[in-house]
Amino acid sequence: MTKISILDLSPITEGSNPSAALANSLDLIQHGEQWGYERYWVAEHHNMRGIASAATAVVISHLAGGTSNIRVGAGGIMLPNHSPLVIAEQFGTLASLYPDRIDLGLGRAPGTDQNTARALRRTLAGNIDDFPNDVLELQNYFKESDSNARVSAIPGEGTYVPLWILGSSLFGAQLAGILGLPFVFASHFAPAMLKQAIDVYRDNFKPSDQLKVPYLMLGFNVCAAETNEEAEYLRSSSIISLLSMQKGKPRQLPKPVANLRQQLSQEEIYILENTPRCAAFGDVNAIREGMRDFIEQHNADELILVSSIFDHQARLNSYEIAMEAAMALAA
């Protein structure tokens, strides 16, 4: 069975606040653990009014502390924003608190705009081309202690926190393959290079201490409901959010709108029709068929699902239906 996981941005919905968003995330992971999801990741984004997971390591601790078995991690940490030592200490602490449950996905994008990146780093002198060396440095901090090392991550050393490389281009795919690490492609929002990236990853893969054969996780959007009509209505929130993002005006996740397409401009309809989708929308049968086709097409080892729905109970229901669909595929 292809493993199924959850990617949560801790969405702050219109009229709500970060406290409610983080409480909803805890509730969702607790349900997800009961339903059998493999792992639950949150992502680092900054200066985004609709996302509450900026302090990613803190959120992970909150979520892991409220659960027992499900793996919890970052999908991902944007490594150019941080020194590898700081991340090693943070995730080494998490791994010490929650042994064998912490994942660390790494990306080389800033996860924000240039002004915010400058505020995070105080300087933009760093180069994203340093990313491979930063990954290796971070990896070394998690190994057993070295008496000759001038700098050690404590906590961190000896925890061997599993690293994942995240990407939406060929760079991350090639790096993950060369380093022998699992690869996560951001197909849920940037699917244009999906097929090429998968080929590059598998063609360049070299076995490592962490991983002997390639392991591929793909992002996949889901909006599941009891009926196709209800799912179409609930999905309008993510469509409005996407269009706002395309216009450079990110916002809190809005309330759903009935008959949204009739209210869109021709330009907005064009954007939607020309945005590639890695997604399934509708009732349990539609979700099952969509997931099956996507998994078979790309031979994915794992899907990480994103369900951007305004109402928390409806979002819970979407993830429950998605797992029901996944279990039906495995039967």
Rosetta blueprint (number, residue, H / E / L):
1 M L
2 T L
3 K E
4 I E
5 S E
6 I E
7 L E
8 D E
9 L L
10 S L
11 P E
12 I L
13 T E
14 E L
15 G L
16 S L
17 N L
18 P H
19 S H
20 A H
21 A H
22 L H
23 A H
24 N H
25 S H
26 L H
27 D H
28 L H
29 I H
30 Q H
31 H H
32 G H
33 E H
34 Q H
35 W H
36 G L
37 Y L
38 E L
39 R E
40 Y E
41 W E
42 V E
43 A L
44 E L
45 H L
46 H L
47 N L
48 M L
49 R L
50 G L
51 I E
52 A L
53 S L
54 A L
55 A L
56 T H
57 A H
58 V H
59 V H
60 I H
61 S H
62 H H
63 L H
64 A H
65 G H
66 G L
67 T L
68 S L
69 N L
70 I L
71 R E
72 V E
73 G E
74 A E
75 G E
76 G E
77 I E
78 M E
79 L H
80 P H
81 N H
82 H L
83 S L
84 P H
85 L H
86 V H
87 I H
88 A H
89 E H
90 Q H
91 F H
92 G H
93 T H
94 L H
95 A H
96 S H
97 L H
98 Y L
99 P L
100 D L
101 R L
102 I E
103 D E
104 L E
105 G E
106 L E
107 G E
108 R L
109 A L
110 P L
111 G L
112 T L
113 D L
114 Q H
115 N H
116 T H
117 A H
118 R H
119 A H
120 L H
121 R H
122 R L
123 T L
124 L L
125 A L
126 G L
127 N L
128 I H
129 D H
130 D H
131 F H
132 P H
133 N H
134 D H
135 V H
136 L H
137 E H
138 L H
139 Q H
140 N H
141 Y H
142 F L
143 K L
144 E L
145 S L
146 D L
147 S L
148 N L
149 A L
150 R L
151 V L
152 S L
153 A L
154 I L
155 P L
156 G L
157 E L
158 G L
159 T L
160 Y L
161 V L
162 P L
163 L E
164 W E
165 I E
166 L E
167 G E
168 S L
169 S L
170 L H
171 F H
172 G H
173 A H
174 Q H
175 L H
176 A H
177 G H
178 I H
179 L H
180 G L
181 L L
182 P L
183 F E
184 V E
185 F E
186 A L
187 S L
188 H L
189 F L
190 A L
191 P L
192 A L
193 M L
194 L H
195 K H
196 Q H
197 A H
198 I H
199 D H
200 V H
201 Y H
202 R H
203 D H
204 N H
205 F L
206 K L
207 P L
208 S L
209 D L
210 Q L
211 L L
212 K L
213 V L
214 P L
215 Y L
216 L E
217 M E
218 L E
219 G E
220 F E
221 N E
222 V E
223 C E
224 A E
225 A L
226 E L
227 T L
228 N H
229 E H
230 E H
231 A H
232 E H
233 Y H
234 L H
235 R H
236 S H
237 S H
238 S H
239 I H
240 I H
241 S H
242 L H
243 L H
244 S H
245 M H
246 Q H
247 K L
248 G L
249 K L
250 P L
251 R L
252 Q L
253 L E
254 P L
255 K L
256 P L
257 V L
258 A L
259 N L
260 L H
261 R H
262 Q H
263 Q H
264 L L
265 S L
266 Q H
267 E H
268 E H
269 I H
270 Y H
271 I H
272 L H
273 E H
274 N L
275 T L
276 P L
277 R L
278 C L
279 A E
280 A E
281 F E
282 G E
283 D L
284 V H
285 N H
286 A H
287 I H
288 R H
289 E H
290 G H
291 M H
292 R H
293 D H
294 F H
295 I H
296 E H
297 Q H
298 H H
299 N L
300 A L
301 D L
302 E E
303 L E
304 I E
305 L E
306 V E
307 S L
308 S L
309 I L
310 F L
311 D L
312 H H
313 Q H
314 A H
315 R H
316 L H
317 N H
318 S H
319 Y H
320 E H
321 I H
322 A H
323 M H
324 E H
325 A H
326 A H
327 M H
328 A H
329 L H
330 A H
331 A L
